[in-house]
Amino acid sequence: MPGLDPLAFPVALTEKTLLRARQRECGVDVAVVEDAFAHHEELLDAIDAAKASLDG
């Protein structure tokens, strides 16, 4: 659709370089994005620890 941001509403994201540039402009640490699995595991561990502290 004309006028819509192609990165906000992608049909199929094929231009990863453009996406990374936009993420950097918005303050995203792209190194974290590139190694997302390790950071996701760390986040899940922190969530589990917070839940456990609330249950106890």
C-alpha positions in Angstrom: 0.0 0.0 0.0 1.3 3.4 -0.8 2.5 5.5 2.1 3.1 2.5 4.5 6.6 1.9 5.9 7.8 -1.3 4.1 9.7 -2.3 7.3 6.8 -1.7 9.6 4.5 -3.8 7.4 6.6 -6.1 5.3 5.0 -8.6 2.9 8.3 -10.5 2.9 11.4 -9.2 4.6 14.1 -9.6 2.0 16.3 -6.5 2.6 18.1 -7.4 5.8 20.6 -4.6 5.4 17.9 -2.0 5.3 16.3 -3.5 8.4 19.6 -3.5 10.3 20.2 0.1 9.4 16.7 1.1 10.6 17.3 -0.9 13.8 20.6 1.0 14.4 18.9 4.3 13.8 16.3 3.4 16.5 19.0 2.4 19.0 18.9 -1.3 18.7 22.1 -3.2 19.5 22.4 -5.2 16.3 25.1 -7.4 17.8 22.4 -8.7 20.2 20.1 -9.2 17.3 22.6 -11.2 15.4 23.3 -13.4 18.5 19.6 -13.5 19.5 19.5 -17.1 20.8 22.1 -16.6 23.6 20.4 -13.4 24.7 17.0 -15.0 24.6 18.2 -17.8 26.8 19.6 -15.2 29.3 16.3 -13.4 29.3 14.3 -16.5 29.9 16.6 -17.4 32.8 16.1 -13.9 34.3 12.3 -14.3 33.9 12.4 -17.7 35.6 14.4 -16.2 38.5 12.0 -13.3 38.9 9.0 -15.7 38.9 10.7 -17.9 41.5 11.4 -14.9 43.8 7.7 -13.9 43.6 6.5 -17.4 44.4 8.7 -17.8 47.4 
